[in-house]
């Protein structure tokens, strides 16, 4: 992740809960929004509102992957693939 520019926050799931990652993120001035594992002795604070927004985004990606065209990536060019993603996302948004 070093080549990527630093962000204000990093949303992650429990698999990313490690002290090394949290220290590295704080060195980059990035706030880690990662829930604590059950076996953590000293839990870190968690902004639950932000973590819920991560869940919303993750559910949207799951809906996109329900479309066979997106999951198997039939489109050869990136532009056509992006158009398919936009069209499917719009149709899901319109139906809900």
Phi and psi restraints in degrees (range 20) as a CNS / XPLOR table:
assign (resid 1 and name C) (resid 2 and name N)
       (resid 2 and name CA) (resid 2 and name C) 1.0 -61.8 20.0 2
assign (resid 2 and name N) (resid 2 and name CA)
       (resid 2 and name C) (resid 3 and name N) 1.0 -38.7 20.0 2
assign (resid 2 and name C) (resid 3 and name N)
       (resid 3 and name CA) (resid 3 and name C) 1.0 -67.6 20.0 2
assign (resid 3 and name N) (resid 3 and name CA)
       (resid 3 and name C) (resid 4 and name N) 1.0 -20.1 20.0 2
assign (resid 3 and name C) (resid 4 and name N)
       (resid 4 and name CA) (resid 4 and name C) 1.0 -74.6 20.0 2
assign (resid 4 and name N) (resid 4 and name CA)
       (resid 4 and name C) (resid 5 and name N) 1.0 147.5 20.0 2
assign (resid 4 and name C) (resid 5 and name N)
       (resid 5 and name CA) (resid 5 and name C) 1.0 -68.9 20.0 2
assign (resid 5 and name N) (resid 5 and name CA)
       (resid 5 and name C) (resid 6 and name N) 1.0 150.8 20.0 2
assign (resid 5 and name C) (resid 6 and name N)
       (resid 6 and name CA) (resid 6 and name C) 1.0 -68.5 20.0 2
assign (resid 6 and name N) (resid 6 and name CA)
       (resid 6 and name C) (resid 7 and name N) 1.0 142.7 20.0 2
assign (resid 6 and name C) (resid 7 and name N)
       (resid 7 and name CA) (resid 7 and name C) 1.0 -113.8 20.0 2
assign (resid 7 and name N) (resid 7 and name CA)
       (resid 7 and name C) (resid 8 and name N) 1.0 172.2 20.0 2
assign (resid 7 and name C) (resid 8 and name N)
       (resid 8 and name CA) (resid 8 and name C) 1.0 -74.8 20.0 2
assign (resid 8 and name N) (resid 8 and name CA)
       (resid 8 and name C) (resid 9 and name N) 1.0 -38.2 20.0 2
assign (resid 8 and name C) (resid 9 and name N)
       (resid 9 and name CA) (resid 9 and name C) 1.0 -139.9 20.0 2
assign (resid 9 and name N) (resid 9 and name CA)
       (resid 9 and name C) (resid 10 and name N) 1.0 153.2 20.0 2
assign (resid 9 and name C) (resid 10 and name N)
       (resid 10 and name CA) (resid 10 and name C) 1.0 -125.9 20.0 2
assign (resid 10 and name N) (resid 10 and name CA)
       (resid 10 and name C) (resid 11 and name N) 1.0 118.6 20.0 2
assign (resid 10 and name C) (resid 11 and name N)
       (resid 11 and name CA) (resid 11 and name C) 1.0 -94.6 20.0 2
assign (resid 11 and name N) (resid 11 and name CA)
       (resid 11 and name C) (resid 12 and name N) 1.0 126.0 20.0 2
assign (resid 11 and name C) (resid 12 and name N)
       (resid 12 and name CA) (resid 12 and name C) 1.0 -146.0 20.0 2
assign (resid 12 and name N) (resid 12 and name CA)
       (resid 12 and name C) (resid 13 and name N) 1.0 167.1 20.0 2
assign (resid 12 and name C) (resid 13 and name N)
       (resid 13 and name CA) (resid 13 and name C) 1.0 -97.7 20.0 2
assign (resid 13 and name N) (resid 13 and name CA)
       (resid 13 and name C) (resid 14 and name N) 1.0 -174.8 20.0 2
assign (resid 13 and name C) (resid 14 and name N)
       (resid 14 and name CA) (resid 14 and name C) 1.0 -60.5 20.0 2
assign (resid 14 and name N) (resid 14 and name CA)
       (resid 14 and name C) (resid 15 and name N) 1.0 -23.7 20.0 2
assign (resid 14 and name C) (resid 15 and name N)
       (resid 15 and name CA) (resid 15 and name C) 1.0 -64.1 20.0 2
assign (resid 15 and name N) (resid 15 and name CA)
       (resid 15 and name C) (resid 16 and name N) 1.0 -23.8 20.0 2
assign (resid 15 and name C) (resid 16 and name N)
       (resid 16 and name CA) (resid 16 and name C) 1.0 -94.6 20.0 2
assign (resid 16 and name N) (resid 16 and name CA)
       (resid 16 and name C) (resid 17 and name N) 1.0 10.7 20.0 2
assign (resid 16 and name C) (resid 17 and name N)
       (resid 17 and name CA) (resid 17 and name C) 1.0 -81.4 20.0 2
assign (resid 17 and name N) (resid 17 and name CA)
       (resid 17 and name C) (resid 18 and name N) 1.0 92.1 20.0 2
assign (resid 17 and name C) (resid 18 and name N)
       (resid 18 and name CA) (resid 18 and name C) 1.0 -141.4 20.0 2
assign (resid 18 and name N) (resid 18 and name CA)
       (resid 18 and name C) (resid 19 and name N) 1.0 148.6 20.0 2
assign (resid 18 and name C) (resid 19 and name N)
       (resid 19 and name CA) (resid 19 and name C) 1.0 -66.0 20.0 2
assign (resid 19 and name N) (resid 19 and name CA)
       (resid 19 and name C) (resid 20 and name N) 1.0 -35.2 20.0 2
assign (resid 19 and name C) (resid 20 and name N)
       (resid 20 and name CA) (resid 20 and name C) 1.0 -63.0 20.0 2
assign (resid 20 and name N) (resid 20 and name CA)
       (resid 20 and name C) (resid 21 and name N) 1.0 -44.9 20.0 2
assign (resid 20 and name C) (resid 21 and name N)
       (resid 21 and name CA) (resid 21 and name C) 1.0 -65.9 20.0 2
assign (resid 21 and name N) (resid 21 and name CA)
       (resid 21 and name C) (resid 22 and name N) 1.0 -42.7 20.0 2
assign (resid 21 and name C) (resid 22 and name N)
       (resid 22 and name CA) (resid 22 and name C) 1.0 -62.5 20.0 2
assign (resid 22 and name N) (resid 22 and name CA)
       (resid 22 and name C) (resid 23 and name N) 1.0 -40.3 20.0 2
assign (resid 22 and name C) (resid 23 and name N)
       (resid 23 and name CA) (resid 23 and name C) 1.0 -66.4 20.0 2
assign (resid 23 and name N) (resid 23 and name CA)
       (resid 23 and name C) (resid 24 and name N) 1.0 -42.1 20.0 2
assign (resid 23 and name C) (resid 24 and name N)
       (resid 24 and name CA) (resid 24 and name C) 1.0 -63.0 20.0 2
assign (resid 24 and name N) (resid 24 and name CA)
       (resid 24 and name C) (resid 25 and name N) 1.0 -41.4 20.0 2
assign (resid 24 and name C) (resid 25 and name N)
       (resid 25 and name CA) (resid 25 and name C) 1.0 -65.9 20.0 2
assign (resid 25 and name N) (resid 25 and name CA)
       (resid 25 and name C) (resid 26 and name N) 1.0 -40.6 20.0 2
assign (resid 25 and name C) (resid 26 and name N)
       (resid 26 and name CA) (resid 26 and name C) 1.0 -65.8 20.0 2
assign (resid 26 and name N) (resid 26 and name CA)
       (resid 26 and name C) (resid 27 and name N) 1.0 -31.5 20.0 2
assign (resid 26 and name C) (resid 27 and name N)
       (resid 27 and name CA) (resid 27 and name C) 1.0 -65.7 20.0 2
assign (resid 27 and name N) (resid 27 and name CA)
       (resid 27 and name C) (resid 28 and name N) 1.0 -29.4 20.0 2
assign (resid 27 and name C) (resid 28 and name N)
       (resid 28 and name CA) (resid 28 and name C) 1.0 -89.7 20.0 2
assign (resid 28 and name N) (resid 28 and name CA)
       (resid 28 and name C) (resid 29 and name N) 1.0 3.9 20.0 2
assign (resid 28 and name C) (resid 29 and name N)
       (resid 29 and name CA) (resid 29 and name C) 1.0 62.3 20.0 2
assign (resid 29 and name N) (resid 29 and name CA)
       (resid 29 and name C) (resid 30 and name N) 1.0 40.3 20.0 2
assign (resid 29 and name C) (resid 30 and name N)
       (resid 30 and name CA) (resid 30 and name C) 1.0 -113.1 20.0 2
assign (resid 30 and name N) (resid 30 and name CA)
       (resid 30 and name C) (resid 31 and name N) 1.0 129.2 20.0 2
assign (resid 30 and name C) (resid 31 and name N)
       (resid 31 and name CA) (resid 31 and name C) 1.0 -82.1 20.0 2
assign (resid 31 and name N) (resid 31 and name CA)
       (resid 31 and name C) (resid 32 and name N) 1.0 119.2 20.0 2
assign (resid 31 and name C) (resid 32 and name N)
       (resid 32 and name CA) (resid 32 and name C) 1.0 -80.6 20.0 2
assign (resid 32 and name N) (resid 32 and name CA)
       (resid 32 and name C) (resid 33 and name N) 1.0 124.6 20.0 2
assign (resid 32 and name C) (resid 33 and name N)
       (resid 33 and name CA) (resid 33 and name C) 1.0 -111.5 20.0 2
assign (resid 33 and name N) (resid 33 and name CA)
       (resid 33 and name C) (resid 34 and name N) 1.0 83.9 20.0 2
assign (resid 33 and name C) (resid 34 and name N)
       (resid 34 and name CA) (resid 34 and name C) 1.0 -132.4 20.0 2
assign (resid 34 and name N) (resid 34 and name CA)
       (resid 34 and name C) (resid 35 and name N) 1.0 125.7 20.0 2
assign (resid 34 and name C) (resid 35 and name N)
       (resid 35 and name CA) (resid 35 and name C) 1.0 -68.8 20.0 2
assign (resid 35 and name N) (resid 35 and name CA)
       (resid 35 and name C) (resid 36 and name N) 1.0 153.8 20.0 2
assign (resid 35 and name C) (resid 36 and name N)
       (resid 36 and name CA) (resid 36 and name C) 1.0 -80.0 20.0 2
assign (resid 36 and name N) (resid 36 and name CA)
       (resid 36 and name C) (resid 37 and name N) 1.0 146.0 20.0 2
assign (resid 36 and name C) (resid 37 and name N)
       (resid 37 and name CA) (resid 37 and name C) 1.0 -72.3 20.0 2
assign (resid 37 and name N) (resid 37 and name CA)
       (resid 37 and name C) (resid 38 and name N) 1.0 160.8 20.0 2
assign (resid 37 and name C) (resid 38 and name N)
       (resid 38 and name CA) (resid 38 and name C) 1.0 -66.2 20.0 2
assign (resid 38 and name N) (resid 38 and name CA)
       (resid 38 and name C) (resid 39 and name N) 1.0 -29.8 20.0 2
assign (resid 38 and name C) (resid 39 and name N)
       (resid 39 and name CA) (resid 39 and name C) 1.0 -89.5 20.0 2
assign (resid 39 and name N) (resid 39 and name CA)
       (resid 39 and name C) (resid 40 and name N) 1.0 8.0 20.0 2
assign (resid 39 and name C) (resid 40 and name N)
       (resid 40 and name CA) (resid 40 and name C) 1.0 -74.3 20.0 2
assign (resid 40 and name N) (resid 40 and name CA)
       (resid 40 and name C) (resid 41 and name N) 1.0 128.1 20.0 2
assign (resid 40 and name C) (resid 41 and name N)
       (resid 41 and name CA) (resid 41 and name C) 1.0 -79.8 20.0 2
assign (resid 41 and name N) (resid 41 and name CA)
       (resid 41 and name C) (resid 42 and name N) 1.0 -36.3 20.0 2
assign (resid 41 and name C) (resid 42 and name N)
       (resid 42 and name CA) (resid 42 and name C) 1.0 -117.4 20.0 2
assign (resid 42 and name N) (resid 42 and name CA)
       (resid 42 and name C) (resid 43 and name N) 1.0 92.6 20.0 2
assign (resid 42 and name C) (resid 43 and name N)
       (resid 43 and name CA) (resid 43 and name C) 1.0 -68.2 20.0 2
assign (resid 43 and name N) (resid 43 and name CA)
       (resid 43 and name C) (resid 44 and name N) 1.0 147.3 20.0 2
assign (resid 43 and name C) (resid 44 and name N)
       (resid 44 and name CA) (resid 44 and name C) 1.0 -95.0 20.0 2
assign (resid 44 and name N) (resid 44 and name CA)
       (resid 44 and name C) (resid 45 and name N) 1.0 152.1 20.0 2
assign (resid 44 and name C) (resid 45 and name N)
       (resid 45 and name CA) (resid 45 and name C) 1.0 -67.8 20.0 2
assign (resid 45 and name N) (resid 45 and name CA)
       (resid 45 and name C) (resid 46 and name N) 1.0 150.8 20.0 2
assign (resid 45 and name C) (resid 46 and name N)
       (resid 46 and name CA) (resid 46 and name C) 1.0 -132.8 20.0 2
assign (resid 46 and name N) (resid 46 and name CA)
       (resid 46 and name C) (resid 47 and name N) 1.0 132.5 20.0 2
assign (resid 46 and name C) (resid 47 and name N)
       (resid 47 and name CA) (resid 47 and name C) 1.0 -86.8 20.0 2
assign (resid 47 and name N) (resid 47 and name CA)
       (resid 47 and name C) (resid 48 and name N) 1.0 100.0 20.0 2
assign (resid 47 and name C) (resid 48 and name N)
       (resid 48 and name CA) (resid 48 and name C) 1.0 -67.8 20.0 2
assign (resid 48 and name N) (resid 48 and name CA)
       (resid 48 and name C) (resid 49 and name N) 1.0 -30.1 20.0 2
assign (resid 48 and name C) (resid 49 and name N)
       (resid 49 and name CA) (resid 49 and name C) 1.0 -63.3 20.0 2
assign (resid 49 and name N) (resid 49 and name CA)
       (resid 49 and name C) (resid 50 and name N) 1.0 -44.2 20.0 2
assign (resid 49 and name C) (resid 50 and name N)
       (resid 50 and name CA) (resid 50 and name C) 1.0 -66.4 20.0 2
assign (resid 50 and name N) (resid 50 and name CA)
       (resid 50 and name C) (resid 51 and name N) 1.0 -38.5 20.0 2
assign (resid 50 and name C) (resid 51 and name N)
       (resid 51 and name CA) (resid 51 and name C) 1.0 -67.0 20.0 2
assign (resid 51 and name N) (resid 51 and name CA)
       (resid 51 and name C) (resid 52 and name N) 1.0 -33.7 20.0 2
assign (resid 51 and name C) (resid 52 and name N)
       (resid 52 and name CA) (resid 52 and name C) 1.0 -64.4 20.0 2
assign (resid 52 and name N) (resid 52 and name CA)
       (resid 52 and name C) (resid 53 and name N) 1.0 -35.3 20.0 2
assign (resid 52 and name C) (resid 53 and name N)
       (resid 53 and name CA) (resid 53 and name C) 1.0 -65.0 20.0 2
assign (resid 53 and name N) (resid 53 and name CA)
       (resid 53 and name C) (resid 54 and name N) 1.0 -34.4 20.0 2
assign (resid 53 and name C) (resid 54 and name N)
       (resid 54 and name CA) (resid 54 and name C) 1.0 -63.0 20.0 2
assign (resid 54 and name N) (resid 54 and name CA)
       (resid 54 and name C) (resid 55 and name N) 1.0 -40.3 20.0 2
assign (resid 54 and name C) (resid 55 and name N)
       (resid 55 and name CA) (resid 55 and name C) 1.0 -63.1 20.0 2
assign (resid 55 and name N) (resid 55 and name CA)
       (resid 55 and name C) (resid 56 and name N) 1.0 -39.2 20.0 2
assign (resid 55 and name C) (resid 56 and name N)
       (resid 56 and name CA) (resid 56 and name C) 1.0 -61.8 20.0 2
assign (resid 56 and name N) (resid 56 and name CA)
       (resid 56 and name C) (resid 57 and name N) 1.0 -43.6 20.0 2
assign (resid 56 and name C) (resid 57 and name N)
       (resid 57 and name CA) (resid 57 and name C) 1.0 -65.6 20.0 2
assign (resid 57 and name N) (resid 57 and name CA)
       (resid 57 and name C) (resid 58 and name N) 1.0 -41.8 20.0 2
assign (resid 57 and name C) (resid 58 and name N)
       (resid 58 and name CA) (resid 58 and name C) 1.0 -63.7 20.0 2
assign (resid 58 and name N) (resid 58 and name CA)
       (resid 58 and name C) (resid 59 and name N) 1.0 -39.1 20.0 2
assign (resid 58 and name C) (resid 59 and name N)
       (resid 59 and name CA) (resid 59 and name C) 1.0 -65.7 20.0 2
assign (resid 59 and name N) (resid 59 and name CA)
       (resid 59 and name C) (resid 60 and name N) 1.0 -34.3 20.0 2
assign (resid 59 and name C) (resid 60 and name N)
       (resid 60 and name CA) (resid 60 and name C) 1.0 -65.9 20.0 2
assign (resid 60 and name N) (resid 60 and name CA)
       (resid 60 and name C) (resid 61 and name N) 1.0 -40.6 20.0 2
assign (resid 60 and name C) (resid 61 and name N)
       (resid 61 and name CA) (resid 61 and name C) 1.0 -64.0 20.0 2
assign (resid 61 and name N) (resid 61 and name CA)
       (resid 61 and name C) (resid 62 and name N) 1.0 -36.3 20.0 2
assign (resid 61 and name C) (resid 62 and name N)
       (resid 62 and name CA) (resid 62 and name C) 1.0 -64.5 20.0 2
assign (resid 62 and name N) (resid 62 and name CA)
       (resid 62 and name C) (resid 63 and name N) 1.0 -39.2 20.0 2
assign (resid 62 and name C) (resid 63 and name N)
       (resid 63 and name CA) (resid 63 and name C) 1.0 -64.8 20.0 2
assign (resid 63 and name N) (resid 63 and name CA)
       (resid 63 and name C) (resid 64 and name N) 1.0 -39.7 20.0 2
assign (resid 63 and name C) (resid 64 and name N)
       (resid 64 and name CA) (resid 64 and name C) 1.0 -64.5 20.0 2
assign (resid 64 and name N) (resid 64 and name CA)
       (resid 64 and name C) (resid 65 and name N) 1.0 -37.0 20.0 2
assign (resid 64 and name C) (resid 65 and name N)
       (resid 65 and name CA) (resid 65 and name C) 1.0 -72.5 20.0 2
assign (resid 65 and name N) (resid 65 and name CA)
       (resid 65 and name C) (resid 66 and name N) 1.0 -15.6 20.0 2
assign (resid 65 and name C) (resid 66 and name N)
       (resid 66 and name CA) (resid 66 and name C) 1.0 -65.7 20.0 2
assign (resid 66 and name N) (resid 66 and name CA)
       (resid 66 and name C) (resid 67 and name N) 1.0 -27.1 20.0 2
assign (resid 66 and name C) (resid 67 and name N)
       (resid 67 and name CA) (resid 67 and name C) 1.0 -75.5 20.0 2
assign (resid 67 and name N) (resid 67 and name CA)
       (resid 67 and name C) (resid 68 and name N) 1.0 122.1 20.0 2
assign (resid 67 and name C) (resid 68 and name N)
       (resid 68 and name CA) (resid 68 and name C) 1.0 -61.3 20.0 2
assign (resid 68 and name N) (resid 68 and name CA)
       (resid 68 and name C) (resid 69 and name N) 1.0 -34.8 20.0 2
assign (resid 68 and name C) (resid 69 and name N)
       (resid 69 and name CA) (resid 69 and name C) 1.0 -62.0 20.0 2
assign (resid 69 and name N) (resid 69 and name CA)
       (resid 69 and name C) (resid 70 and name N) 1.0 -37.1 20.0 2
assign (resid 69 and name C) (resid 70 and name N)
       (resid 70 and name CA) (resid 70 and name C) 1.0 -79.3 20.0 2
assign (resid 70 and name N) (resid 70 and name CA)
       (resid 70 and name C) (resid 71 and name N) 1.0 -43.2 20.0 2
assign (resid 70 and name C) (resid 71 and name N)
       (resid 71 and name CA) (resid 71 and name C) 1.0 -63.4 20.0 2
assign (resid 71 and name N) (resid 71 and name CA)
       (resid 71 and name C) (resid 72 and name N) 1.0 -36.4 20.0 2
assign (resid 71 and name C) (resid 72 and name N)
       (resid 72 and name CA) (resid 72 and name C) 1.0 -99.1 20.0 2
assign (resid 72 and name N) (resid 72 and name CA)
       (resid 72 and name C) (resid 73 and name N) 1.0 -7.6 20.0 2
assign (resid 72 and name C) (resid 73 and name N)
       (resid 73 and name CA) (resid 73 and name C) 1.0 53.1 20.0 2
assign (resid 73 and name N) (resid 73 and name CA)
       (resid 73 and name C) (resid 74 and name N) 1.0 65.4 20.0 2
assign (resid 73 and name C) (resid 74 and name N)
       (resid 74 and name CA) (resid 74 and name C) 1.0 -68.6 20.0 2
assign (resid 74 and name N) (resid 74 and name CA)
       (resid 74 and name C) (resid 75 and name N) 1.0 -32.6 20.0 2
assign (resid 74 and name C) (resid 75 and name N)
       (resid 75 and name CA) (resid 75 and name C) 1.0 -70.7 20.0 2
assign (resid 75 and name N) (resid 75 and name CA)
       (resid 75 and name C) (resid 76 and name N) 1.0 137.2 20.0 2
assign (resid 75 and name C) (resid 76 and name N)
       (resid 76 and name CA) (resid 76 and name C) 1.0 -85.2 20.0 2
assign (resid 76 and name N) (resid 76 and name CA)
       (resid 76 and name C) (resid 77 and name N) 1.0 -38.6 20.0 2
assign (resid 76 and name C) (resid 77 and name N)
       (resid 77 and name CA) (resid 77 and name C) 1.0 -94.7 20.0 2
assign (resid 77 and name N) (resid 77 and name CA)
       (resid 77 and name C) (resid 78 and name N) 1.0 151.2 20.0 2
assign (resid 77 and name C) (resid 78 and name N)
       (resid 78 and name CA) (resid 78 and name C) 1.0 -65.8 20.0 2
assign (resid 78 and name N) (resid 78 and name CA)
       (resid 78 and name C) (resid 79 and name N) 1.0 -34.5 20.0 2
assign (resid 78 and name C) (resid 79 and name N)
       (resid 79 and name CA) (resid 79 and name C) 1.0 -66.0 20.0 2
assign (resid 79 and name N) (resid 79 and name CA)
       (resid 79 and name C) (resid 80 and name N) 1.0 -43.2 20.0 2
assign (resid 79 and name C) (resid 80 and name N)
       (resid 80 and name CA) (resid 80 and name C) 1.0 -67.1 20.0 2
assign (resid 80 and name N) (resid 80 and name CA)
       (resid 80 and name C) (resid 81 and name N) 1.0 -38.6 20.0 2
assign (resid 80 and name C) (resid 81 and name N)
       (resid 81 and name CA) (resid 81 and name C) 1.0 -63.5 20.0 2
assign (resid 81 and name N) (resid 81 and name CA)
       (resid 81 and name C) (resid 82 and name N) 1.0 -43.8 20.0 2
assign (resid 81 and name C) (resid 82 and name N)
       (resid 82 and name CA) (resid 82 and name C) 1.0 -63.2 20.0 2
assign (resid 82 and name N) (resid 82 and name CA)
       (resid 82 and name C) (resid 83 and name N) 1.0 -40.0 20.0 2
assign (resid 82 and name C) (resid 83 and name N)
       (resid 83 and name CA) (resid 83 and name C) 1.0 -61.6 20.0 2
assign (resid 83 and name N) (resid 83 and name CA)
       (resid 83 and name C) (resid 84 and name N) 1.0 -40.5 20.0 2
assign (resid 83 and name C) (resid 84 and name N)
       (resid 84 and name CA) (resid 84 and name C) 1.0 -65.4 20.0 2
assign (resid 84 and name N) (resid 84 and name CA)
       (resid 84 and name C) (resid 85 and name N) 1.0 -41.3 20.0 2
assign (resid 84 and name C) (resid 85 and name N)
       (resid 85 and name CA) (resid 85 and name C) 1.0 -62.0 20.0 2
assign (resid 85 and name N) (resid 85 and name CA)
       (resid 85 and name C) (resid 86 and name N) 1.0 -45.1 20.0 2
assign (resid 85 and name C) (resid 86 and name N)
       (resid 86 and name CA) (resid 86 and name C) 1.0 -63.3 20.0 2
assign (resid 86 and name N) (resid 86 and name CA)
       (resid 86 and name C) (resid 87 and name N) 1.0 -41.6 20.0 2
assign (resid 86 and name C) (resid 87 and name N)
       (resid 87 and name CA) (resid 87 and name C) 1.0 -65.6 20.0 2
assign (resid 87 and name N) (resid 87 and name CA)
       (resid 87 and name C) (resid 88 and name N) 1.0 -43.5 20.0 2
assign (resid 87 and name C) (resid 88 and name N)
       (resid 88 and name CA) (resid 88 and name C) 1.0 -69.0 20.0 2
assign (resid 88 and name N) (resid 88 and name CA)
       (resid 88 and name C) (resid 89 and name N) 1.0 -41.5 20.0 2
assign (resid 88 and name C) (resid 89 and name N)
       (resid 89 and name CA) (resid 89 and name C) 1.0 -62.3 20.0 2
assign (resid 89 and name N) (resid 89 and name CA)
       (resid 89 and name C) (resid 90 and name N) 1.0 -40.9 20.0 2
assign (resid 89 and name C) (resid 90 and name N)
       (resid 90 and name CA) (resid 90 and name C) 1.0 -64.7 20.0 2
assign (resid 90 and name N) (resid 90 and name CA)
       (resid 90 and name C) (resid 91 and name N) 1.0 -40.9 20.0 2
assign (resid 90 and name C) (resid 91 and name N)
       (resid 91 and name CA) (resid 91 and name C) 1.0 -67.6 20.0 2
assign (resid 91 and name N) (resid 91 and name CA)
       (resid 91 and name C) (resid 92 and name N) 1.0 -39.1 20.0 2
assign (resid 91 and name C) (resid 92 and name N)
       (resid 92 and name CA) (resid 92 and name C) 1.0 -64.2 20.0 2
assign (resid 92 and name N) (resid 92 and name CA)
       (resid 92 and name C) (resid 93 and name N) 1.0 -41.9 20.0 2
assign (resid 92 and name C) (resid 93 and name N)
       (resid 93 and name CA) (resid 93 and name C) 1.0 -64.6 20.0 2
assign (resid 93 and name N) (resid 93 and name CA)
       (resid 93 and name C) (resid 94 and name N) 1.0 -40.8 20.0 2
assign (resid 93 and name C) (resid 94 and name N)
       (resid 94 and name CA) (resid 94 and name C) 1.0 -66.8 20.0 2
assign (resid 94 and name N) (resid 94 and name CA)
       (resid 94 and name C) (resid 95 and name N) 1.0 -38.8 20.0 2
assign (resid 94 and name C) (resid 95 and name N)
       (resid 95 and name CA) (resid 95 and name C) 1.0 -75.5 20.0 2
assign (resid 95 and name N) (resid 95 and name CA)
       (resid 95 and name C) (resid 96 and name N) 1.0 -26.9 20.0 2
